[in-house]
Amino acid sequence: MPDSGAGYRGGVASDPHLTVTAPRADPRAVALVLHGGQERSQAPVPWTSPAYLRMLPFALQLRADTRGDLAVAVVRFRVRGWNGAEMSPVADATWALDRLVQRFPGLPIGVLGHSMGGRTALRVGGHPAVTAVAGLAPWLPPREPSAQLAGRSVLLVHGMADRLTDPAATAGFASRLRDEGTPVRFVRIPGEGHAMVRRAHRWHRLASGFLQEELLGAPRSSYETALEGED
């Protein structure tokens, strides 16, 4: 089910683009997938955007692994940038979550995001419908808020060769969540860069296994080998 924007202003869609795949009429939970972007840009996000396309294999993995138990939604943001106090992707992700709640009332939602999308996933983790958040190589500037994640389960994964976002910042954020009593797993992937391509299968298994465990009650044993190196 694609939900296109209602219109365009200056080449930018008035709403994000949301695609939902629900093979069964009665899914048990929902996953929302968020792509990365840039610190500042008002340029529209085309469907050919590498950041957007990089997240489609995660959605495919979730669909294949859950066989209809999980409705999988992918949002394409209106613009490429975070844009300071405007926090453009946060508004878009919140819009998507509200749409998903309308379509799947009462179902738990997990949010998965990469880079800027990882920061966005953590920001919208306080949405009432969200129970689990996975941030992959998240962009986490100093003083990034964490209180909104109370009561959620969190997975953070970072490649140790990442030169675009800081694995040390992710480790520090994970430590802060632990201090606050939020359940969090932090997985380091040696030699992996920001694009998540050298060990792509491990990234996919980690994200899918975590969301299956948290949203559907699947056993952790289904992805324990991917968790090797977990702190």
C-alpha positions as CSV (number, residue, x, y, z in Angstrom):
1,M,0.0,0.0,0.0
2,P,1.8,3.1,-1.1
3,D,0.7,6.4,0.5
4,S,2.0,9.2,-1.7
5,G,2.1,12.8,-0.7
6,A,-1.1,14.8,-1.4
7,G,0.9,17.2,-3.6
8,Y,4.2,18.9,-4.2
9,R,5.5,22.3,-3.3
10,G,8.7,23.4,-5.0
11,G,9.5,19.9,-6.1
12,V,9.1,18.5,-2.5
13,A,6.3,16.2,-1.6
14,S,3.8,17.7,1.0
15,D,3.9,14.4,2.8
16,P,6.5,11.6,3.0
17,H,6.1,8.5,0.9
18,L,5.1,5.4,2.8
19,T,4.9,1.9,1.5
20,V,3.4,-0.8,3.6
21,T,3.6,-4.6,2.9
22,A,1.2,-6.7,4.9
23,P,0.8,-10.1,3.3
24,R,-1.8,-11.2,5.9
25,A,-4.9,-9.4,7.0
26,D,-4.0,-10.0,10.7
27,P,-0.3,-9.1,11.3
28,R,0.8,-9.3,14.9
29,A,3.1,-6.2,14.8
30,V,4.6,-3.5,12.6
31,A,8.1,-2.5,11.6
32,L,9.0,0.9,10.2
33,V,12.2,1.3,8.3
34,L,14.0,4.7,8.0
35,H,16.8,5.7,5.7
36,G,19.7,8.0,6.2
37,G,20.4,11.5,4.9
38,Q,22.5,14.6,5.4
39,E,22.9,17.2,8.1
40,R,21.4,20.0,6.0
41,S,19.5,19.8,2.8
42,Q,16.1,20.8,1.5
43,A,16.5,18.8,-1.7
44,P,13.8,16.2,-2.2
45,V,14.6,12.5,-1.8
46,P,14.0,10.5,-5.1
47,W,13.3,6.8,-5.1
48,T,16.7,6.3,-6.6
49,S,18.4,7.8,-3.5
50,P,21.2,5.4,-2.4
51,A,20.3,6.0,1.3
52,Y,16.8,4.9,0.6
53,L,17.7,2.0,-1.5
54,R,20.2,0.7,1.1
55,M,17.3,0.1,3.5
56,L,15.2,-2.0,1.1
57,P,17.1,-5.2,1.8
58,F,16.3,-4.8,5.5
59,A,12.6,-4.6,4.7
60,L,12.9,-7.6,2.4
61,Q,14.7,-9.6,5.1
62,L,12.0,-8.7,7.6
63,R,9.2,-9.8,5.2
64,A,11.0,-13.1,4.4
65,D,11.7,-13.9,8.0
66,T,8.3,-13.2,9.4
67,R,6.0,-14.5,6.7
68,G,3.2,-12.1,7.2
69,D,3.3,-11.9,11.0
70,L,5.0,-8.5,10.6
71,A,3.7,-5.7,8.5
72,V,6.7,-3.9,7.1
73,A,6.6,-0.2,6.3
74,V,9.3,1.9,4.5
75,V,9.2,5.7,4.6
76,R,10.9,7.9,2.1
77,F,11.5,11.3,3.7
78,R,10.4,14.5,2.0
79,V,13.9,16.1,2.1
80,R,17.4,14.8,2.5
81,G,18.4,16.8,5.5
82,W,17.9,16.9,9.3
83,N,18.0,20.7,9.1
84,G,18.7,21.8,12.6
85,A,15.8,22.7,14.8
86,E,13.4,21.8,11.9
87,M,14.3,18.1,12.4
88,S,12.7,17.3,9.1
89,P,12.8,13.4,9.3
90,V,11.4,13.4,12.8
91,A,8.2,15.0,11.6
92,D,8.1,12.6,8.7
93,A,8.6,9.5,10.9
94,T,6.0,10.7,13.3
95,W,3.6,11.2,10.5
96,A,4.3,7.6,9.3
97,L,3.8,6.2,12.8
98,D,0.5,8.0,13.1
99,R,-0.6,6.5,9.8
100,L,0.4,3.0,10.9
101,V,-1.5,3.3,14.1
102,Q,-4.6,4.2,12.2
103,R,-4.2,1.2,9.9
104,F,-3.0,-1.3,12.6
105,P,-4.6,-0.1,15.9
106,G,-3.2,-1.6,19.0
107,L,-0.3,-3.4,17.4
108,P,3.3,-2.8,18.7
109,I,5.6,-1.0,16.4
110,G,9.4,-1.4,16.0
111,V,11.5,1.3,14.3
112,L,14.7,0.6,12.4
113,G,16.9,3.3,11.0
114,H,20.4,3.9,9.6
115,S,22.6,6.9,10.1
116,M,20.3,10.0,10.2
117,G,17.5,7.5,10.1
118,G,19.0,5.9,13.2
119,R,19.0,9.2,15.0
120,T,15.4,9.7,13.9
121,A,14.4,6.2,15.1
122,L,15.8,7.0,18.5
123,R,14.0,10.4,18.6
124,V,10.6,8.9,17.7
125,G,11.1,6.0,20.1
126,G,8.9,7.8,22.6
127,H,5.8,7.5,20.4
128,P,3.1,5.6,22.4
129,A,2.9,2.7,19.8
130,V,6.7,2.1,19.7
131,T,8.1,-0.7,21.8
132,A,11.5,-1.4,20.2
133,V,14.1,0.7,18.4
134,A,17.1,-0.3,16.3
135,G,19.8,2.2,15.3
136,L,22.3,1.2,12.7
137,A,25.5,3.4,12.6
138,P,23.3,6.1,14.1
139,W,24.3,9.8,13.9
140,L,24.4,10.8,17.6
141,P,25.7,14.4,18.3
142,P,26.5,15.3,21.8
143,R,23.6,15.8,24.2
144,E,21.3,13.7,22.1
145,P,18.2,13.1,24.3
146,S,17.5,9.6,25.6
147,A,14.7,9.9,28.2
148,Q,12.1,9.2,25.5
149,L,13.3,5.6,25.2
150,A,12.3,4.7,28.8
151,G,10.4,1.4,28.7
152,R,11.6,0.5,25.2
153,S,14.1,-2.1,24.1
154,V,17.0,-0.7,22.0
155,L,19.6,-2.3,19.7
156,L,22.6,-0.2,18.6
157,V,25.0,-1.5,16.0
158,H,28.1,0.3,14.7
159,G,31.0,-0.6,12.4
160,M,34.3,0.2,13.9
161,A,35.8,1.5,10.7
162,D,32.9,4.0,10.2
163,R,34.3,7.4,9.2
164,L,30.9,9.2,8.8
165,T,29.3,8.6,12.2
166,D,31.1,7.9,15.4
167,P,31.1,4.5,17.0
168,A,32.4,6.0,20.2
169,A,29.4,8.3,20.4
170,T,27.1,5.2,20.0
171,A,28.9,3.4,22.7
172,G,28.5,6.4,25.0
173,F,24.8,6.6,24.2
174,A,24.4,2.9,25.0
175,S,26.1,3.5,28.4
176,R,23.8,6.4,29.2
177,L,20.7,4.2,28.3
178,R,22.0,1.5,30.7
179,D,22.5,4.0,33.4
180,E,18.9,5.1,32.9
181,G,17.6,1.6,33.1
182,T,16.7,1.2,29.4
183,P,17.3,-2.3,28.0
184,V,20.0,-1.9,25.3
185,R,22.3,-4.0,23.3
186,F,25.4,-2.5,21.6
187,V,27.1,-4.6,18.9
188,R,30.4,-3.6,17.4
189,I,31.3,-4.9,13.9
190,P,35.0,-4.8,13.4
191,G,36.3,-3.5,10.0
192,E,32.8,-2.4,8.9
193,G,32.2,1.1,7.5
194,H,29.2,3.3,7.3
195,A,27.5,1.7,4.2
196,M,27.0,-1.7,5.9
197,V,28.1,-3.6,2.8
198,R,31.2,-5.7,3.9
199,R,29.1,-7.8,6.3
200,A,25.7,-6.9,5.0
201,H,24.2,-10.3,6.0
202,R,25.1,-9.7,9.6
203,W,23.5,-6.3,9.7
204,H,20.3,-7.7,8.2
205,R,20.2,-10.6,10.6
206,L,20.8,-8.4,13.6
207,A,18.0,-6.0,12.7
208,S,15.6,-8.7,11.8
209,G,16.4,-11.0,14.7
210,F,16.0,-8.1,17.2
211,L,12.7,-7.0,15.9
212,Q,11.3,-10.5,15.7
213,E,12.4,-11.1,19.3
214,E,10.9,-7.9,20.6
215,L,7.8,-7.7,18.5
216,L,6.9,-11.4,17.9
217,G,8.5,-13.1,20.9
218,A,10.9,-15.1,18.7
219,P,13.8,-16.8,20.5
220,R,17.1,-15.0,20.6
221,S,18.8,-18.2,19.5
222,S,17.5,-17.5,16.0
223,Y,20.2,-14.8,15.6
224,E,22.7,-15.5,18.4
225,T,25.6,-15.9,16.0
226,A,25.0,-12.5,14.6
227,L,25.2,-11.1,18.1
228,E,28.8,-12.2,18.7
229,G,30.7,-9.2,19.9
230,E,27.7,-7.8,21.8
231,D,28.6,-5.7,24.8
